[in-house]
């Protein structure tokens, strides 16, 4: 599959704007939760490039392969603490928002574990990775095979 465009070249200002939001969420959430959000949403969306990039980064940062693989069935797994589970529940609800919206109990769980400001930061992280997934998938950018 041939790549259609490179976002940073096609619209540098647009790329910088999305990257600015990315920088915000990187500073607002701990990296463990952020990696889980990014990998899970990318799996749900089927974004091969983003799954590859974020699992590679998470492994380099010390995340276990078991927890990364387990994201495919996180809600059936004891590998994640309650805080992580709340973030993952919001990730799934927002990523599949057309199915049933964001249930009150999902939002309440995120607020309970992150506070209101933190919950909105989790939401911004979920929204950001969903945007990246859509941009990358539309551009047809592919993971680079490791040598």
C-alpha positions as a printed NumPy array, in Angstrom:
array([[  0.   ,   0.   ,   0.   ],
       [  1.445,   3.329,  -1.032],
       [  1.419,   6.221,   1.425],
       [ -0.962,   8.953,   0.247],
       [  0.616,  11.914,   2.024],
       [  2.909,  12.931,   4.866],
       [  0.938,  15.144,   7.248],
       [  3.998,  17.117,   8.355],
       [  4.745,  18.019,   4.725],
       [  1.194,  18.419,   3.4  ],
       [  0.15 ,  20.761,   6.209],
       [  2.961,  21.701,   8.573],
       [  0.731,  24.034,  10.61 ],
       [ -1.917,  21.327,  11.019],
       [  0.738,  18.826,  12.062],
       [  2.146,  21.275,  14.635],
       [ -1.354,  21.891,  16.03 ],
       [ -2.049,  18.18 ,  16.553],
       [  1.473,  17.678,  17.904],
       [  0.879,  20.529,  20.38 ],
       [ -2.082,  18.631,  21.802],
       [  0.087,  15.5  ,  21.912],
       [  2.71 ,  17.374,  23.946],
       [  0.018,  18.559,  26.363],
       [ -1.268,  15.04 ,  27.081],
       [  2.282,  13.735,  27.449],
       [  2.807,  16.237,  30.253],
       [ -0.607,  15.748,  31.843],
       [ -0.637,  11.956,  32.323],
       [  1.835,   9.405,  33.549],
       [  3.46 ,   7.488,  30.722],
       [  2.136,   4.088,  31.775],
       [ -1.5  ,   5.166,  31.49 ],
       [ -0.793,   7.116,  28.311],
       [  0.809,   4.089,  26.622],
       [ -2.141,   1.897,  27.585],
       [ -4.582,   4.439,  26.128],
       [ -2.594,   4.827,  22.912],
       [ -2.095,   1.119,  22.315],
       [ -5.677,   0.157,  23.167],
       [ -7.282,   2.823,  20.957],
       [ -4.877,   2.   ,  18.131],
       [ -5.776,  -1.696,  18.421],
       [ -9.504,  -0.938,  18.364],
       [ -9.074,   1.365,  15.372],
       [ -6.779,  -1.058,  13.532],
       [ -3.937,   1.434,  13.125],
       [ -0.892,  -0.763,  12.469],
       [  1.565,   2.138,  12.427],
       [  0.383,   3.473,  15.794],
       [  0.225,   0.02 ,  17.438],
       [  3.81 ,  -0.593,  16.313],
       [  5.088,   2.823,  17.399],
       [  3.411,   2.903,  20.805],
       [  4.158,  -0.71 ,  21.763],
       [  7.802,  -0.176,  20.786],
       [  7.985,   3.01 ,  22.875],
       [  6.193,   1.384,  25.822],
       [  8.568,  -1.596,  25.814],
       [ 11.585,   0.748,  25.733],
       [ 10.066,   2.605,  28.712],
       [  9.761,  -0.608,  30.731],
       [  6.197,  -1.754,  30.063],
       [  5.809,  -5.535,  29.889],
       [  4.902,  -7.331,  26.689],
       [  2.316,  -9.325,  28.661],
       [  0.406,  -6.157,  29.613],
       [  0.643,  -4.801,  26.059],
       [ -0.648,  -8.058,  24.541],
       [ -3.301,  -8.207,  27.245],
       [ -4.848,  -4.958,  26.054],
       [ -6.745,  -6.96 ,  23.442],
       [ -8.859,  -8.323,  26.327],
       [ -8.092,  -5.861,  29.141],
       [-11.581,  -6.038,  30.653],
       [-11.139,  -9.793,  31.221],
       [ -7.66 ,  -9.452,  32.719],
       [ -6.257,  -8.84 ,  36.189],
       [ -3.113,  -7.243,  34.716],
       [ -4.377,  -3.668,  35.178],
       [ -5.103,  -1.726,  38.346],
       [ -8.366,   0.128,  38.941],
       [ -6.963,   3.444,  37.74 ],
       [ -5.729,   1.912,  34.485],
       [ -9.035,   0.071,  34.041],
       [-10.941,   3.35 ,  34.393],
       [ -8.761,   4.962,  31.7  ],
       [ -9.186,   1.931,  29.436],
       [-12.963,   1.925,  29.924],
       [-13.066,   5.569,  28.821],
       [-10.749,   4.757,  25.913],
       [-13.145,   2.082,  24.689],
       [-16.258,   4.208,  25.251],
       [-14.866,   7.222,  23.394],
       [-13.289,   5.156,  20.61 ],
       [-16.656,   3.401,  20.084],
       [-18.685,   6.524,  20.939],
       [-21.328,   5.962,  18.265],
       [-22.363,   2.665,  19.885],
       [-23.599,   3.982,  23.225],
       [-21.863,   7.227,  24.047],
       [-19.917,   7.518,  27.288],
       [-21.924,   5.901,  30.096],
       [-22.177,   7.794,  33.386],
       [-20.472,   4.982,  35.292],
       [-17.476,   5.064,  32.934],
       [-17.061,   8.827,  33.352],
       [-17.573,   8.578,  37.145],
       [-14.847,   5.915,  37.346],
       [-12.344,   8.124,  35.559],
       [-13.201,  11.116,  37.757],
       [-12.885,   8.925,  40.876],
       [ -9.352,   7.848,  39.952],
       [ -8.025,  10.961,  38.207],
       [-10.106,  13.874,  39.544],
       [-12.032,  16.132,  37.177],
       [ -8.998,  17.805,  35.592],
       [ -7.224,  14.463,  35.241],
       [-10.338,  12.866,  33.737],
       [-10.486,  15.586,  31.109],
       [ -6.765,  15.006,  30.427],
       [ -7.513,  11.297,  29.925],
       [-10.314,  12.292,  27.546],
       [ -7.924,  14.59 ,  25.648],
       [ -5.412,  11.726,  25.389],
       [ -8.096,   9.4  ,  24.018],
       [ -9.28 ,  12.041,  21.568],
       [ -5.732,  12.777,  20.459],
       [ -4.807,   9.164,  19.724],
       [ -8.095,   8.668,  17.891],
       [ -7.245,  11.7  ,  15.74 ],
       [ -3.721,  10.397,  15.097],
       [ -5.14 ,   6.972,  14.174],
       [ -7.497,   8.518,  11.648],
       [ -4.806,  10.714,  10.129],
       [ -2.257,   7.902,   9.902],
       [ -4.727,   5.35 ,   8.545],
       [ -6.023,   7.779,   5.903],
       [ -2.456,   8.583,   4.867],
       [ -1.696,   4.831,   4.7  ],
       [  1.544,   5.255,   6.637],
       [  3.007,   1.829,   7.431],
       [  5.28 ,   0.634,  10.228],
       [  8.947,   0.351,   9.327],
       [ 10.222,  -3.195,   9.625],
       [ 12.954,  -3.545,  12.222],
       [ 16.29 ,  -4.718,  10.834]])
